[in-house]
Amino acid sequence: MSDRAPIAPTPQGAHAVLVVDDEPHACKWFARLYGNEFVVLTAGSVNEALALLEQRGHEVAVLLTDFSMPERNGVALLSEVRVHHPHISRLLVSAYADKDVAMSAVNQGQVEKILEKPLDETLTRQTLRHALTISRERARDQALLARRAATLRETLGFLAHEVTSPLATVSGYLSAMKNLQEQSGSSSDESLLAMINAAQRRTDYAQSLVSTFVQSARDASRGDSSARLFASDLVQAVRDEYPFEPSEADWLACDLMADFEVPGRRDLLYLVLCTLIKNALIALRDAQPAEPLVWVRLLRVAPAPGLGEQPAIEVVDNGPGIPAHLLPRLTREPVTTRADSGGSGMGLLFCQRVMSSIGGSVSVVSAPGEGTTITLHFPFTEPHQATVIT
């Protein structure tokens, strides 16, 4: 540690400079020279620095590390700090002015500036001041985004909670009306009973969506991120909860063998998959083939030529397909072929935004008369074996 006693965290947040060098004299010299302006913490190795950051990372605003150290070098440290402590400004010191080291560190984004040994005091002070400013601005921006995200989740949770009561009331009224109609036994009331059943299914589906978002808001407020979600669970939830018309439930077939863990929020991904199923069913209703089919399968496929395979959920229908001139626009702007029946074109746009937020993507393949295949490409995760085929 430095000769100067570290101060307690201030209301402004991170404020200290962490210097990492395997030469004790270098650390002691730096602390004495710059300790009159900066709070200096020191570590003698990558592992020691990571242990310090584990305990006091909220105090550190700037990391300045030597490149050449035993066991693990400075670039390895910078790489870990970039992931686990993104508010920290990252500086590298090299005695060799090694071009390959510098290019690697900069190109991979681990370092924001490189200083050469021996350090120039004036330049180093200017660099540290600037790095402190950048770190504080970055931390402030991250805190603001986190607060906004938390507020949005809480607002959605509150709205979902408020909608639950009227939905439950509507559902109760529909159940009562259905019972009365069934008790009357009048054949003339069959059409009314069918409408009540349809309304009941859609109300139940709306309630399932609300419940999903309420649970997500509760988990977020508790900081609960421990629950793991697998693609097969997501598909099964849609099968159980989506308001299929009686005949349409038989159109759905699934292959869940190539299961995998899904990143991201369950509520949003559930809504994405429901959106794709709904679009497929509507396409089949508009031009119903002899044997309508919505095929959902889990697989691994490359999102584009030349890229490696990624886990994916594929939704295939044998409906009328999509005109070629609309395909390039589907996930980039609101496009619909059903404007006359209330379609807004926002469905696939929403799906694309959700997938992009977790590092994934959406691809659409279709041709008139040949059906449509929509694939949700997820970031690579460890495989999870399942044995379910239906």
C-alpha positions in Angstrom: 0.0 0.0 0.0 1.0 3.7 -0.2 2.6 5.6 2.6 -0.5 7.8 2.6 -3.5 6.3 4.4 -6.4 5.6 2.0 -9.4 7.7 2.6 -12.9 6.4 3.0 -15.2 6.3 -0.1 -16.5 9.8 -0.8 -20.1 10.6 -2.0 -18.6 11.2 -5.4 -17.7 7.4 -5.7 -14.5 6.1 -7.1 -11.5 8.3 -6.6 -8.3 6.2 -6.1 -5.5 5.2 -8.5 -4.4 1.6 -8.3 -0.8 1.0 -9.4 0.3 -2.6 -10.2 3.9 -3.4 -10.5 5.9 -6.4 -9.4 8.8 -4.2 -8.3 8.1 -2.9 -4.8 10.4 0.1 -5.2 8.5 1.2 -8.2 5.2 1.1 -6.3 6.7 3.0 -3.3 8.3 5.6 -5.6 5.0 6.2 -7.4 3.0 6.5 -4.2 5.4 9.1 -2.8 5.7 11.1 -6.0 2.0 11.3 -6.8 0.4 10.8 -3.4 0.3 14.5 -2.8 -2.4 14.8 -5.4 -4.0 11.4 -5.8 -5.1 8.6 -3.4 -2.7 5.8 -4.4 -3.2 2.1 -3.8 -0.6 -0.4 -4.9 -0.5 -4.1 -5.7 2.5 -6.3 -6.6 0.8 -8.8 -9.0 -2.3 -9.4 -11.1 -3.8 -11.7 -8.5 -3.1 -9.2 -5.7 -4.7 -6.4 -7.8 -7.8 -8.5 -8.5 -8.1 -9.4 -4.8 -7.9 -5.7 -3.9 -10.5 -4.8 -6.5 -12.8 -7.5 -5.2 -12.9 -5.7 -1.8 -12.4 -2.1 -2.8 -13.3 -1.8 -6.5 -15.9 0.9 -5.8 -13.1 3.1 -4.6 -10.8 2.7 -7.6 -11.2 5.1 -10.6 -8.0 4.5 -12.5 -5.8 1.4 -12.9 -2.2 1.9 -14.1 -0.4 -1.4 -14.5 3.0 -2.5 -15.7 2.9 -4.9 -18.7 5.8 -7.2 -17.8 5.0 -9.2 -14.7 5.4 -12.9 -13.7 2.6 -15.4 -14.2 0.1 -13.0 -15.8 0.9 -9.7 -17.6 -0.8 -6.4 -17.4 -3.0 -6.9 -20.5 -4.6 -9.9 -18.8 -5.4 -7.7 -15.8 -6.8 -4.9 -17.9 -9.0 -7.4 -19.8 -10.6 -8.7 -16.5 -11.0 -5.2 -15.2 -12.8 -4.1 -18.4 -15.4 -6.8 -17.8 -15.9 -6.7 -14.0 -15.1 -3.1 -13.2 -16.2 -1.1 -16.4 -16.1 2.3 -14.6 -12.3 2.1 -14.1 -10.1 3.9 -16.6 -7.3 1.5 -17.8 -3.7 2.6 -18.4 -0.7 0.5 -19.4 2.9 1.1 -18.6 5.6 -0.6 -20.8 9.4 -0.4 -20.5 9.8 -1.9 -24.0 7.5 0.2 -26.1 6.5 -3.0 -27.7 4.4 -2.3 -30.8 2.7 -5.7 -30.8 1.7 -5.3 -27.1 0.4 -1.8 -27.7 -1.6 -2.8 -30.7 -3.1 -5.8 -29.0 -4.0 -3.9 -25.9 -5.6 -1.0 -27.8 -7.4 -3.2 -30.5 -8.9 -5.4 -27.9 -10.2 -2.4 -25.9 -8.4 -3.3 -22.7 -6.4 -0.1 -22.4 -7.2 3.5 -23.0 -3.7 4.9 -23.0 -0.2 3.6 -22.9 2.7 5.2 -21.0 6.4 4.4 -21.5 8.9 3.9 -18.7 10.5 5.9 -17.3 7.4 7.9 -16.6 7.3 11.6 -17.4 5.9 13.3 -14.3 4.0 16.1 -16.0 2.5 13.8 -18.7 1.6 11.2 -16.1 -0.2 13.7 -13.9 -2.2 15.1 -16.8 -3.1 11.5 -17.9 -4.2 10.6 -14.4 -6.4 13.7 -14.1 -8.0 13.0 -17.4 -8.5 9.4 -16.6 -10.2 10.3 -13.2 -12.6 12.6 -15.0 -13.4 10.0 -17.6 -14.0 7.4 -14.8 -16.3 9.6 -12.9 -18.3 10.5 -16.0 -18.6 6.9 -16.9 -19.7 5.8 -13.4 -22.2 8.6 -13.4 -23.6 7.5 -16.7 -23.8 3.9 -15.6 -25.6 4.8 -12.4 -28.1 6.9 -14.3 -28.8 4.1 -16.8 -29.2 1.7 -13.9 -31.6 4.0 -12.1 -33.6 4.5 -15.3 -33.7 0.7 -15.9 -34.8 0.1 -12.3 -37.5 2.8 -12.6 -38.8 1.3 -15.9 -39.0 -2.2 -14.4 -40.8 -0.9 -11.3 -43.2 1.1 -13.5 -44.0 -1.9 -15.7 -44.4 -4.0 -12.6 -46.8 -1.5 -11.1 -48.8 -1.2 -14.3 -48.9 -5.0 -14.6 -50.2 -5.2 -11.0 -52.9 -2.6 -11.6 -54.1 -4.5 -14.7 -54.3 -7.8 -12.9 -57.4 -6.9 -10.9 -59.6 -5.8 -13.9 -58.4 -8.8 -15.9 -59.4 -11.1 -13.0 -62.8 -9.5 -12.9 -63.4 -9.9 -16.6 -62.3 -13.5 -16.4 -64.7 -14.1 -13.5 -67.6 -12.6 -15.4 -66.8 -14.7 -18.5 -66.7 -17.9 -16.4 -70.1 -17.0 -14.9 -71.6 -16.3 -18.3 -70.2 -19.5 -19.6 -71.8 -21.5 -16.8 -75.2 -19.9 -17.3 -75.0 -20.6 -21.1 -74.1 -24.3 -20.4 -76.9 -24.6 -17.9 -79.5 -23.2 -20.3 -78.7 -26.0 -22.8 -80.0 -23.9 -25.7 -78.5 -24.9 -29.0 -79.1 -21.4 -30.3 -76.6 -20.1 -27.9 -73.7 -22.1 -29.3 -72.2 -19.1 -31.1 -72.4 -17.0 -28.0 -70.7 -19.7 -26.0 -67.9 -20.0 -28.6 -67.3 -16.2 -28.3 -67.2 -16.5 -24.5 -64.7 -19.3 -24.7 -62.5 -17.3 -27.1 -62.6 -14.3 -24.8 -61.8 -16.5 -21.9 -58.7 -17.9 -23.6 -57.4 -14.4 -24.5 -58.1 -13.1 -21.0 -56.1 -16.0 -19.5 -53.3 -15.3 -21.9 -53.2 -11.6 -21.0 -53.1 -12.6 -17.3 -50.2 -14.9 -18.0 -48.3 -12.1 -19.6 -49.1 -9.8 -16.7 -48.0 -12.4 -14.2 -44.7 -12.9 -16.0 -43.9 -9.2 -15.9 -44.9 -8.8 -12.3 -42.6 -11.7 -11.3 -39.8 -10.1 -13.4 -40.3 -6.8 -11.5 -40.2 -8.6 -8.2 -37.0 -10.4 -9.0 -35.4 -7.2 -10.2 -36.3 -5.4 -7.0 -34.7 -8.2 -5.0 -31.7 -8.4 -7.3 -32.5 -12.0 -8.0 -30.6 -13.2 -11.0 -30.0 -16.8 -9.9 -32.8 -18.5 -11.8 -31.6 -20.2 -15.0 -33.8 -20.3 -18.1 -33.6 -22.9 -20.8 -35.0 -22.7 -24.2 -37.1 -25.8 -23.7 -38.8 -24.1 -20.7 -39.6 -21.1 -22.7 -41.2 -23.1 -25.5 -43.1 -25.2 -23.0 -44.5 -22.1 -21.3 -45.8 -20.8 -24.6 -47.4 -24.2 -25.4 -49.1 -24.2 -22.0 -50.2 -20.6 -21.9 -50.8 -19.3 -25.4 -54.6 -18.9 -26.2 -54.7 -21.3 -29.2 -58.1 -21.8 -30.9 -59.2 -25.4 -30.3 -58.1 -26.7 -33.7 -55.0 -24.6 -33.8 -53.3 -26.2 -30.8 -52.8 -29.3 -33.0 -50.9 -27.3 -35.6 -47.9 -26.8 -33.2 -45.1 -29.4 -33.2 -41.8 -29.1 -31.3 -38.3 -30.5 -31.3 -36.5 -29.6 -28.0 -33.5 -31.9 -28.0 -30.8 -29.4 -28.7 -31.6 -27.5 -25.5 -29.5 -24.6 -24.2 -29.5 -21.9 -21.5 -31.1 -18.7 -22.6 -29.7 -15.3 -21.5 -31.9 -12.3 -20.9 -35.2 -11.7 -19.2 -37.8 -14.4 -19.3 -40.7 -12.0 -19.6 -39.4 -10.3 -22.8 -38.2 -13.6 -24.4 -41.6 -15.2 -23.6 -43.3 -12.3 -25.4 -40.9 -12.6 -28.3 -41.7 -16.3 -28.8 -45.5 -15.6 -28.4 -45.2 -13.0 -31.1 -43.7 -15.4 -33.6 -46.2 -18.1 -32.8 -49.1 -15.6 -33.2 -47.7 -14.3 -36.6 -47.4 -17.9 -37.8 -51.0 -18.8 -36.8 -52.4 -15.7 -38.4 -50.6 -16.5 -41.6 -52.0 -20.0 -41.6 -55.6 -18.7 -41.0 -55.4 -16.3 -43.9 -54.4 -19.1 -46.4 -54.9 -22.4 -44.6 -53.0 -25.4 -46.3 -54.3 -28.9 -46.2 -52.1 -29.7 -43.2 -51.2 -26.5 -41.3 -48.0 -26.7 -39.3 -46.1 -24.5 -36.9 -42.8 -26.2 -36.2 -40.7 -24.9 -33.3 -37.2 -26.5 -32.8 -34.1 -25.8 -30.9 -30.9 -26.1 -33.0 -27.4 -24.7 -33.6 -27.0 -22.7 -36.7 -24.7 -20.0 -38.1 -26.5 -16.6 -38.2 -24.6 -15.7 -41.4 -22.1 -17.3 -43.8 -18.6 -17.5 -42.4 -19.8 -17.2 -38.7 -19.7 -20.1 -36.2 -22.8 -21.9 -35.1 -24.9 -20.4 -32.3 -27.8 -21.8 -30.3 -31.1 -20.8 -31.8 -34.9 -21.2 -31.7 -36.5 -21.6 -35.1 -40.2 -21.1 -35.8 -41.4 -22.5 -39.2 -44.8 -22.3 -40.8 -46.1 -23.7 -44.1 -48.3 -20.6 -44.7 -48.4 -18.3 -47.7 -45.0 -16.8 -47.2 -43.9 -13.1 -47.3 -43.3 -11.0 -50.4 -39.7 -10.6 -51.3 -39.7 -6.8 -51.3 -40.8 -6.8 -47.6 -38.2 -9.2 -46.2 -35.3 -6.7 -45.9 -37.5 -4.3 -44.0 -39.2 -6.6 -41.5 -36.8 -6.3 -38.5 -35.7 -2.7 -39.3 -39.0 -0.7 -39.5 -42.7 -1.2 -38.9 -44.0 -3.3 -41.8 -47.3 -5.2 -41.9 -49.4 -7.0 -44.5 -52.4 -6.9 -42.1 -53.0 -3.2 -41.6 -56.7 -3.7 -42.4 -57.1 -6.1 -39.5 -55.2 -4.1 -36.9 -51.6 -5.2 -37.7 -49.0 -2.5 -36.8 -45.8 -4.2 -38.0 -44.2 -3.6 -34.6 -44.0 -7.3 -33.7 -40.7 -8.3 -35.5 -39.2 -4.9 -34.7 -39.8 -5.6 -31.0 -38.3 -9.1 -31.4 -35.2 -7.7 -33.0 -34.7 -5.1 -30.3 -35.0 -7.7 -27.5 -32.6 -10.1 -29.2 -30.1 -7.3 -29.9 -30.2 -6.3 -26.3 -28.8 -9.7 -25.3 -26.2 -9.9 -28.1 -28.4 -12.0 -30.4 -30.3 -11.4 -33.7 -33.3 -12.4 -35.8 -33.3 -13.8 -39.3 -36.2 -14.2 -41.6 -36.3 -16.6 -44.6 -39.5 -16.8 -46.8 -40.9 -16.9 -50.3 -44.4 -16.6 -51.6 -46.2 -20.0 -51.4 -43.3 -21.6 -49.5 -43.9 -20.6 -45.9 -41.7 -18.7 -43.5 -38.8 -19.5 -41.2 -37.9 -17.1 -38.4 -34.8 -17.8 -36.3 -33.8 -16.3 -33.0 -30.0 -16.5 -32.7 -28.7 -16.4 -29.2 -25.1 -15.8 -27.9 -23.2 -19.0 -27.4 -23.8 -20.8 -24.1 -22.9 -24.2 -22.7 -25.1 -26.9 -24.1 -27.9 -28.5 -22.0 -29.1 -31.9 -23.0 -32.8 -32.6 -23.2 -34.7 -35.6 -24.5 -38.0 -34.1 -25.3 -39.4 -34.5 -28.9 -43.0 -33.8 -29.5 
